[in-house]
Amino acid sequence: MFNDFFDALKDEQFEENPVDVKTFVESPDYLGQPPLSAIQYDIVEAMSQIYKKPDLQNLLGMDVGAKHYDKYTKNEIILQLGKGSGKDHTSTVACAYVVYKLLCLKDPARYFGKPSGDAIDIINVAVNAEQAKNVFFKGFKNKIEKSPWFAGRYDPKVNSIGFNKSITVYSGHSERESHEGLNLFMAVLDEISGFASEVGTGNDQGKTADNLYKAFRGTVDSRFPDLGKVVLLSFPRYAGDFISKRYEDVIMEKEVIERRHTFTINEELPEGPDNQFEIVWEEDHILSYKYPRMFALKRPTWEVNPTRKIEDFKIAFLTDMGDAMMRFLCTPTFSSDSFFKQRDKLEKCMTLRNPIDPHRRFDLTFKPDPDKLYYVHADLAQKHDKCAVAIAHVDKWVNVQVIKDYEQVAPIVVVDAVAWWEPKVEGPVNLSEVKNWIINLRREGFNIGMVTFDRWQSFDIQQELKAVGMRTDTVSVAKKHYEDLAMMIYEERIAMPRIPLLLEEMAELKIMKNNRVDHPRKKSKDLADAVCGAVFGAISHTSRVVGRYLEQYLTQVGTLILRLRFIHGVLPADLRKRISLW
């Protein structure tokens, strides 16, 4: 296509006639690669359109050139592509095509308004050194070395390849300052969602995905504001990660189509519901962008890679639906290091209204059940933290089928209310206010089975509660308690108030390197800990059969009177048997 119009060039910008992308990819004179898919060719065009509009019109004709310029001239390319979609292959092809098109210019630096012979740099930034060496650089170098056209036009180094006309392609990574001093024309941030999402050192300028993007975006804009490019390339790790957020941020309007596919588990067995499962996902068709020169795309693996089909991923979806949705459909339901792996289940269990107003007063319509025992857990505040208190009770016990022909009795738990106190400018939370609020729960009609606290400053407040007849204990909420809570959430055996802050805290909990469950930096888990502790108190102290009566004797009559009644035989036989074990 370029050849037909090359003779019409008037400004003599080109030293050689640039071939179209399909010829460049497939012809043995250039890369000699198998054909790409239509989506992959579109991506390469968007990443490699570096010519000015008049030159494209001279090359392609006025109308075709103008349309090509408007469609593919992009400053930012955001690609959410499923794992195995061939995004690394596509990226190396695009980088090679950019270098080729630069070399076709007589003087690339002058073409972009720079001094003749000035450097033009391209960089691919990987998560770590190993990926930089073994993924991008290896693939790019291999294509260049096998191409007849590039022969004699390049000089390979350890982490870069220099080309004629002062063009260099670098392979960098986030573990070092890989772009300082470069005259960056294009930066490819490879697997951007694999970069850290937060700074772990206290340095707000650390190498998070957001900070790296800002650094490279600023460098490219300062050097080549018109035709320079930043490419974000990754499958998302969790809903709201960097590439997911950036993708949504640039879109003004889109059409969303629901897609479905039904898998047959075993082709050798009869078809039917027991031998099938279905996946559902949304496909975006972007109609407009908030900002000019944007290109964003989100597609599953099999729609991008021409060598893969959806059936190739049947086992992946069957064995771990959430992980497969993230990796291959770019539809994450959880963070890869998050504690709660099924956010939809988390949201589904938050069906109740929190019966407490902003002043921590109970709604007049809320009445505790006099036949239930309630358990309270307080996560007391340190200097800059919130203090949270949650109330929970076991609603009933049910039989849950664990495996075929085996059932286990399990509790249905209700988290009745969550209250919290924010630290004030003049000082931390007043713990006396928290203590009085807990004591007042009896006046509200709650039969309190036990109040538990974390370790922080809880000794004094526990003694004061004991003095008014409340049972107390210390419970430091840990991973084992959260595992119990997670099981109840996944099995839909718990109902909680729908509190946005609580949902945010629980959804952001992570499994740390020390195997602890904790919150990300600059976040909190005060409400989450309070709820987890209250649920633990309820399920560990409520008897499956006579728990309410036993606890009421313990809390309201006292252990001594209870033992006396046991001695005189006035308690039910099953209750007497339990107490005899003390």
VOGU-3710 file (C-alpha; in Angstrom, 3 decimals, decimal comma):
1> mfndffdalk> 0,000/0,000/0,000  2,841/2,359/0,880  4,612/1,580/-2,411  1,691/2,791/-4,535  1,983/6,293/-3,165  5,661/6,630/-2,417  6,365/8,418/-5,666  3,944/11,122/-4,608  6,124/12,182/-1,692  6,972/15,855/-1,903
11> deqfeenpvd> 9,065/16,575/1,161  11,702/13,827/0,788  11,400/12,760/4,442  11,983/9,104/3,658  15,159/7,306/2,755  13,319/4,092/2,012  9,764/3,136/1,203  8,191/1,740/4,439  6,135/-1,398/3,882  2,750/-1,989/5,513
21> vktfvespdy> 2,522/-3,899/8,792  1,301/-7,162/7,286  4,233/-7,280/4,871  6,662/-6,380/7,646  5,389/-9,172/9,907  4,900/-11,967/7,385  7,394/-11,393/4,573  10,649/-13,412/4,848  12,473/-10,216/3,818  11,505/-8,657/7,149
31> lgqpplsaiq> 10,371/-10,612/10,241  9,029/-13,714/8,520  6,552/-14,403/11,345  3,197/-16,238/11,190  0,183/-13,977/10,585  -1,155/-12,091/13,580  -4,826/-11,892/14,496  -6,850/-8,849/13,475  -6,698/-7,578/17,074  -2,921/-8,043/17,217
41> ydiveamsqi> -2,462/-6,140/13,951  -4,616/-3,326/15,350  -2,416/-3,198/18,452  0,783/-3,080/16,387  -0,641/-0,256/14,255  -1,561/1,784/17,350  1,853/1,221/18,943  3,806/2,009/15,779  2,033/4,942/14,098  4,805/7,534/14,374
51> ykkpdlqnll> 4,433/9,544/11,149  2,958/13,011/10,748  -0,397/13,408/9,044  0,843/15,035/5,797  3,389/12,257/5,313  0,747/9,576/5,834  -1,480/11,343/3,317  1,369/11,411/0,830  1,999/7,726/1,455  -1,583/6,490/1,502
61> gmdvgakhyd> -3,620/9,153/-0,242  -5,456/12,070/1,305  -8,528/10,249/2,632  -6,925/6,933/3,588  -3,929/8,693/5,135  -6,147/10,987/7,203  -8,257/8,066/8,422  -5,162/6,028/9,268  -3,699/8,973/11,198  -6,910/9,586/13,172
71> kytkneiilq> -7,429/5,894/13,963  -3,922/4,899/14,998  -2,063/8,013/16,205  -1,958/7,382/19,943  0,071/8,709/22,853  -1,111/6,064/25,309  -2,020/2,448/24,654  -3,699/0,501/27,480  -3,891/-3,229/26,846  -5,675/-5,540/29,271
81> lgkgsgkdht> -5,029/-8,835/27,538  -5,433/-12,326/28,935  -2,411/-14,413/29,872  -1,210/-16,378/26,854  -2,696/-13,856/24,427  0,701/-13,326/22,813  1,040/-9,808/24,189  4,821/-10,131/24,594  5,143/-11,353/21,006  2,886/-8,541/19,788
91> stvacayvvy> 4,869/-5,988/21,785  8,224/-7,096/20,342  6,750/-7,009/16,815  5,461/-3,477/17,423  8,826/-2,295/18,792  10,604/-3,797/15,786  8,153/-2,045/13,449  8,719/1,292/15,216  12,489/0,898/14,794  11,989/-0,061/11,140
101> kllclkdpar> 9,813/2,995/10,455  12,328/5,251/12,206  15,156/3,823/10,098  13,118/4,467/6,940  13,336/8,193/7,703  16,329/10,104/6,372  16,977/11,770/9,717  14,658/10,561/12,495  15,836/13,131/15,035  15,280/16,066/12,662
111> yfgkpsgdai> 11,895/14,638/11,705  10,751/15,079/15,323  12,313/18,523/15,714  15,524/17,400/17,417  19,133/18,111/16,423  20,397/15,810/13,702  21,859/12,630/15,191  20,126/13,132/18,553  19,283/9,903/20,364  15,889/8,270/20,030
121> diinvavnae> 15,333/5,704/22,769  12,739/2,995/23,267  12,465/1,028/26,498  10,562/-1,998/27,710  10,297/-2,019/31,510  9,691/-5,399/33,144  8,863/-6,237/36,756  12,314/-7,704/37,418  15,665/-8,376/35,772  14,864/-11,978/34,902
131> qaknvffkgf> 11,691/-11,075/33,063  13,449/-8,225/31,275  16,121/-10,599/29,997  14,107/-13,725/29,247  10,837/-12,341/27,931  11,017/-9,050/26,037  14,711/-8,749/25,216  15,129/-12,365/24,165  12,097/-12,206/21,862  13,001/-8,828/20,393
141> knkiekspwf> 16,644/-9,714/19,795  15,686/-13,004/18,165  13,401/-11,245/15,674  16,030/-8,658/14,784  18,793/-11,238/14,329  16,675/-13,377/11,994  15,481/-10,488/9,839  17,378/-9,963/6,547  16,337/-6,314/6,460  17,983/-5,457/9,808
151> agrydpkvns> 21,271/-7,156/8,895  24,138/-4,678/9,266  21,902/-2,058/10,853  22,218/-2,989/14,544  24,754/-3,593/17,319  23,558/-5,858/20,188  24,681/-5,234/23,773  23,897/-7,014/27,052  20,671/-5,134/27,820  20,135/-3,085/24,688
161> igfnksitvy> 20,379/-3,083/20,921  21,755/-0,034/19,169  20,627/0,727/15,625  21,805/3,127/12,953  20,747/6,775/13,210  21,198/6,814/17,026  18,191/4,609/17,735  18,433/2,316/20,786  16,029/-0,197/22,277  16,614/-0,876/25,986
171> sghsereshe> 15,425/-3,704/28,181  14,898/-2,287/31,662  13,225/-3,339/34,863  11,781/-1,765/37,982  14,643/-2,866/40,234  16,876/-0,055/39,025  16,649/3,429/37,539  16,388/2,212/33,974  15,304/5,388/32,162  17,392/8,156/33,680
181> glnlfmavld> 19,056/10,229/30,973  17,289/8,525/28,069  15,659/10,475/25,256  12,533/8,362/25,442  10,312/8,117/22,404  8,350/5,087/23,598  8,068/3,271/26,939  6,389/-0,118/27,274  5,468/-0,889/30,892  5,261/-4,662/30,667
191> eisgfasevg> 2,950/-6,442/33,151  2,290/-3,130/34,874  -0,160/-4,795/37,273  2,660/-7,019/38,497  4,465/-3,963/39,890  3,975/-3,058/43,539  0,641/-1,406/44,242  1,944/0,425/47,287  5,202/1,668/48,730  6,556/-0,614/51,421
201> tgndqgktad> 9,414/1,611/52,536  7,672/4,787/53,613  9,044/6,531/50,523  6,067/7,941/48,626  8,215/8,131/45,473  8,896/4,398/45,549  8,536/2,206/42,497  4,847/1,517/42,524  2,909/1,044/39,306  1,450/4,525/39,651
211> nlykafrgtv> 4,802/6,214/40,299  6,505/4,369/37,427  3,727/5,359/35,059  3,982/9,012/36,075  7,770/8,981/35,674  7,740/7,462/32,184  4,706/9,438/31,062  6,446/12,643/32,092  9,719/11,702/30,382  8,072/10,792/27,068
221> dsrfpdlgkv> 5,865/13,903/27,117  8,849/16,157/27,740  10,833/14,684/24,814  8,268/13,779/22,161  4,927/15,389/23,101  3,226/14,839/19,740  4,053/11,285/18,698  5,764/9,740/21,741  4,037/6,768/23,336  3,516/5,036/26,670
231> vllsfpryag> 2,181/1,481/26,491  0,583/-0,263/29,483  0,514/-4,000/29,010  -0,871/-6,548/31,493  -3,667/-8,769/32,650  -5,273/-7,280/35,787  -4,396/-8,812/39,155  -7,473/-7,577/40,990  -10,443/-5,297/40,476  -9,214/-1,731/40,816
241> dfiskryedv> -5,516/-2,469/40,277  -3,464/0,025/38,283  -4,259/-1,080/34,729  -7,938/-1,678/35,532  -8,251/1,793/37,026  -6,324/3,509/34,238  -8,419/1,700/31,634  -11,663/2,911/33,203  -10,287/6,412/33,828  -9,678/7,165/30,135
251> imekevierr> -13,017/5,876/28,803  -15,856/8,337/28,283  -18,482/5,998/26,857  -18,613/2,314/26,059  -21,067/-0,355/25,030  -20,972/-3,513/27,138  -22,023/-6,873/25,722  -22,560/-9,928/27,906  -20,807/-13,010/26,589  -21,370/-16,620/27,672
261> htftineelp> -19,821/-19,996/27,045  -20,905/-23,418/28,262  -18,228/-26,059/28,798  -18,887/-29,787/28,696  -16,790/-31,239/31,494  -16,308/-34,712/30,024  -17,077/-35,231/26,339  -17,367/-38,988/26,890  -20,294/-38,621/29,301  -23,892/-37,704/28,432
271> egpdnqfeiv> -24,679/-34,008/28,177  -26,656/-32,442/30,977  -26,450/-29,920/33,826  -24,247/-32,206/35,937  -21,714/-32,450/33,102  -21,647/-28,753/32,201  -20,685/-25,392/33,612  -21,000/-21,888/32,246  -18,804/-18,803/32,325  -20,123/-15,282/31,805
281> weedhilsyk> -18,119/-12,144/31,080  -18,549/-8,641/29,739  -17,019/-7,395/26,494  -16,350/-3,663/26,174  -16,747/-1,742/22,923  -15,333/1,721/23,521  -17,270/4,524/21,836  -15,330/7,560/23,077  -12,449/8,618/25,337  -12,088/11,383/27,909
291> yprmfalkrp> -8,676/12,345/26,551  -7,282/12,595/23,015  -5,043/9,979/21,399  -5,970/7,106/23,693  -6,228/3,445/22,708  -7,644/1,005/25,261  -8,545/-2,627/24,803  -9,652/-5,467/27,084  -9,994/-8,916/25,551  -9,690/-12,570/26,661
301> twevnptrki> -6,756/-14,711/25,608  -8,484/-16,692/22,854  -9,806/-13,594/21,067  -6,324/-12,103/20,767  -4,099/-15,117/20,149  -5,019/-16,847/16,859  -3,495/-20,131/18,059  -5,715/-20,500/21,148  -9,413/-21,315/21,578  -11,696/-21,041/24,574
311> edfkiafltd> -11,880/-24,805/25,084  -8,135/-24,824/25,820  -8,940/-23,243/29,193  -11,714/-25,573/30,353  -9,659/-27,219/33,111  -8,401/-23,844/34,342  -11,952/-22,538/34,739  -13,164/-25,800/36,249  -10,456/-26,036/38,908  -10,197/-22,352/39,888
321> mgdammrflc> -12,862/-20,121/38,386  -11,688/-16,938/40,108  -8,069/-17,296/39,036  -9,037/-18,167/35,450  -11,380/-15,171/35,268  -8,471/-12,958/36,276  -5,780/-14,479/34,058  -7,632/-15,283/30,865  -10,747/-13,085/30,866  -9,201/-9,979/32,464
331> tptfssdsff> -12,127/-10,007/34,896  -10,595/-10,360/38,355  -12,841/-11,103/41,298  -10,051/-10,768/43,879  -6,469/-9,675/44,376  -3,897/-12,394/43,800  -2,592/-11,841/47,340  -5,917/-10,886/48,896  -7,261/-12,883/51,802  -10,879/-12,956/50,654
341> kqrdklekcm> -10,700/-14,542/47,216  -14,369/-14,102/46,306  -15,417/-10,462/46,563  -18,858/-11,283/45,179  -19,484/-13,564/48,165  -18,232/-10,841/50,498  -20,683/-8,337/49,049  -23,507/-10,869/48,999  -23,344/-11,461/52,759  -23,587/-7,730/53,539
351> tlrnpidphr> -27,366/-7,518/53,361  -28,286/-5,884/56,669  -28,693/-2,248/57,641  -26,388/-1,086/60,403  -28,883/-0,029/63,115  -26,569/2,651/64,510  -26,591/6,337/63,589  -23,443/8,517/63,258  -23,663/9,264/66,994  -23,657/5,510/67,747
361> rfdltfkpdp> -27,272/5,503/68,918  -29,429/2,488/68,109  -32,385/2,851/65,791  -35,620/2,751/67,793  -36,940/0,020/65,498  -34,046/-2,304/66,341  -34,823/-4,714/69,166  -32,423/-7,460/70,336  -33,896/-10,954/70,554  -34,338/-11,798/74,260
371> dklyyvhadl> -33,779/-15,474/73,452  -30,331/-14,891/71,931  -26,903/-14,391/73,462  -24,808/-11,630/71,928  -21,030/-11,469/71,733  -19,030/-8,281/71,521  -15,495/-7,681/70,305  -13,689/-4,370/70,629  -10,669/-3,423/68,554  -9,264/-0,643/70,711
381> aqkhdkcava> -7,562/2,298/69,107  -3,912/3,117/69,127  -2,949/6,760/68,747  -4,007/7,323/65,125  -6,394/4,397/64,623  -10,138/4,024/64,806  -11,713/2,076/67,638  -14,376/-0,381/66,489  -16,895/-2,538/68,332  -18,993/-5,274/66,712
391> iahvdkwvnv> -21,904/-7,318/68,060  -22,773/-10,792/66,741  -24,877/-13,801/67,640  -25,540/-17,317/66,407  -29,007/-17,354/64,879  -29,214/-21,150/64,608  -27,260/-24,307/63,895  -27,773/-26,186/60,629  -26,536/-29,394/59,040  -24,050/-28,711/56,241
401> qvikdyeqva> -23,094/-31,492/53,830  -19,308/-31,665/53,717  -18,956/-34,671/51,438  -21,388/-37,302/50,242  -23,158/-39,068/53,126  -21,424/-36,859/55,704  -22,916/-33,785/57,353  -21,526/-31,385/59,903  -23,397/-29,036/62,229  -22,467/-25,423/61,479
411> pivvvdavaw> -23,665/-22,051/62,791  -25,624/-19,345/60,993  -24,276/-16,062/62,372  -25,680/-12,549/62,303  -23,459/-9,516/62,834  -26,019/-7,203/64,392  -24,184/-3,902/64,549  -20,817/-2,209/64,166  -19,871/1,045/65,875  -16,618/2,942/65,582
421> wepkvegpvn> -14,873/6,022/66,919  -12,455/8,199/64,950  -9,438/9,820/66,633  -9,777/13,579/66,939  -7,307/16,358/66,269  -6,918/16,970/69,981  -6,135/13,366/70,767  -6,888/9,651/70,395  -10,209/7,953/71,037  -11,523/8,264/74,594
431> lsevknwiin> -11,697/4,626/75,735  -14,013/5,513/78,628  -16,617/6,473/76,051  -16,188/3,074/74,393  -16,475/1,290/77,769  -19,684/3,132/78,647  -21,180/2,335/75,247  -20,520/-1,382/75,796  -21,992/-1,284/79,315  -25,087/0,447/77,928
441> lrregfnigm> -25,764/-2,503/75,604  -27,566/-4,239/78,473  -29,944/-1,290/78,770  -30,604/-1,657/75,038  -31,849/-5,188/75,709  -28,814/-7,265/74,749  -28,063/-10,456/76,666  -24,281/-10,207/76,566  -22,500/-13,557/76,608  -18,975/-12,156/76,573
451> vtfdrwqsfd> -16,976/-9,084/75,610  -13,539/-9,680/74,099  -10,732/-7,253/73,381  -7,496/-7,184/71,491  -4,382/-6,760/73,597  -4,002/-3,000/73,167  -4,706/-1,229/76,495  -7,499/-3,656/77,349  -6,610/-4,722/80,906  -8,164/-1,761/82,723
461> iqqelkavgm> -11,340/-1,691/80,669  -11,787/-5,447/81,133  -11,563/-5,059/84,906  -14,199/-2,320/84,865  -16,570/-4,459/82,800  -16,047/-7,432/85,098  -16,924/-5,183/88,032  -20,401/-4,672/86,556  -20,877/-8,404/85,895  -19,759/-8,735/82,304
471> rtdtvsvakk> -17,568/-11,654/81,261  -14,477/-10,536/79,349  -11,493/-12,089/77,646  -8,567/-11,201/75,409  -8,657/-12,327/71,780  -5,976/-11,192/69,360  -7,611/-11,624/65,961  -5,312/-13,709/63,757  -5,336/-15,638/60,493  -7,107/-18,652/62,017
481> hyedlammiy> -10,029/-16,436/63,057  -10,245/-14,910/59,595  -10,175/-18,393/58,049  -13,271/-19,322/60,071  -14,953/-16,106/58,949  -14,016/-16,699/55,300  -15,507/-20,186/55,362  -18,780/-18,790/56,671  -18,807/-16,116/53,973  -18,123/-18,581/51,150
491> eeriamprip> -20,782/-20,974/52,472  -23,231/-18,061/52,870  -23,752/-18,721/56,579  -23,363/-15,152/57,780  -25,204/-11,854/57,425  -23,480/-8,535/58,097  -24,392/-4,853/57,878  -23,602/-3,266/54,532  -21,062/-0,670/55,627  -18,857/0,684/52,795
501> llleemaelk> -15,845/1,064/55,094  -16,219/-2,513/56,347  -16,448/-3,850/52,786  -13,384/-1,837/51,777  -11,353/-3,061/54,746  -12,266/-6,712/54,238  -11,750/-6,635/50,467  -8,284/-5,102/50,873  -6,983/-7,555/53,475  -3,851/-9,292/52,263
511> imknnrvdhp> -1,803/-12,331/53,181  1,582/-10,942/54,132  4,966/-12,625/53,754  4,916/-13,624/57,425  1,582/-15,415/56,779  -0,327/-12,781/58,737  -3,563/-11,237/57,549  -3,088/-7,485/57,473  -4,125/-4,319/55,693  -2,161/-2,481/52,989
521> rkkskdlada> -0,035/0,483/53,960  -2,069/3,617/54,714  -5,206/1,483/55,085  -6,899/-0,031/58,135  -8,745/-3,121/59,380  -10,295/-1,878/62,608  -13,894/-2,682/61,645  -12,854/-5,969/60,036  -11,035/-7,097/63,196  -14,012/-6,136/65,358
531> vcgavfgais> -16,403/-8,155/63,182  -14,048/-11,131/62,996  -13,576/-11,130/66,764  -17,316/-10,889/67,453  -18,071/-13,746/65,059  -15,373/-15,866/66,689  -16,847/-15,153/70,109  -20,318/-16,149/68,956  -19,368/-19,437/67,291  -16,908/-20,523/69,985
541> htsrvvgryl> -19,148/-19,839/73,000  -22,642/-20,634/71,754  -23,583/-24,261/72,385  -25,261/-26,141/69,571  -28,069/-27,341/71,873  -28,170/-25,687/75,273  -25,687/-22,905/74,802  -28,057/-20,073/75,558  -29,150/-21,566/78,877  -25,622/-22,457/79,899
551> eqyltqvgtl> -24,281/-18,987/79,128  -27,178/-17,288/80,877  -26,473/-19,312/84,010  -22,822/-18,395/83,817  -23,382/-14,690/83,265  -26,543/-13,917/85,179  -26,590/-16,434/88,053  -22,891/-17,027/88,427  -20,662/-20,056/88,391  -21,106/-20,771/92,091
561> ilrlrfihgv> -24,908/-20,908/92,001  -24,770/-22,985/88,846  -22,502/-25,543/90,519  -24,825/-25,666/93,540  -27,784/-26,414/91,306  -25,716/-29,075/89,598  -24,944/-30,672/92,958  -28,618/-30,701/93,950  -29,639/-32,130/90,603  -31,937/-29,339/89,432
571> lpadlrkris> -30,327/-28,986/85,997  -31,194/-31,041/82,904  -29,160/-34,236/82,589  -27,345/-33,204/79,403  -26,355/-29,879/80,969  -25,209/-31,636/84,167  -23,010/-33,922/82,071  -21,329/-30,962/80,372  -20,630/-29,154/83,641  -19,201/-32,315/85,219
581> lw> -16,405/-32,143/82,678  -15,171/-28,760/84,009
//
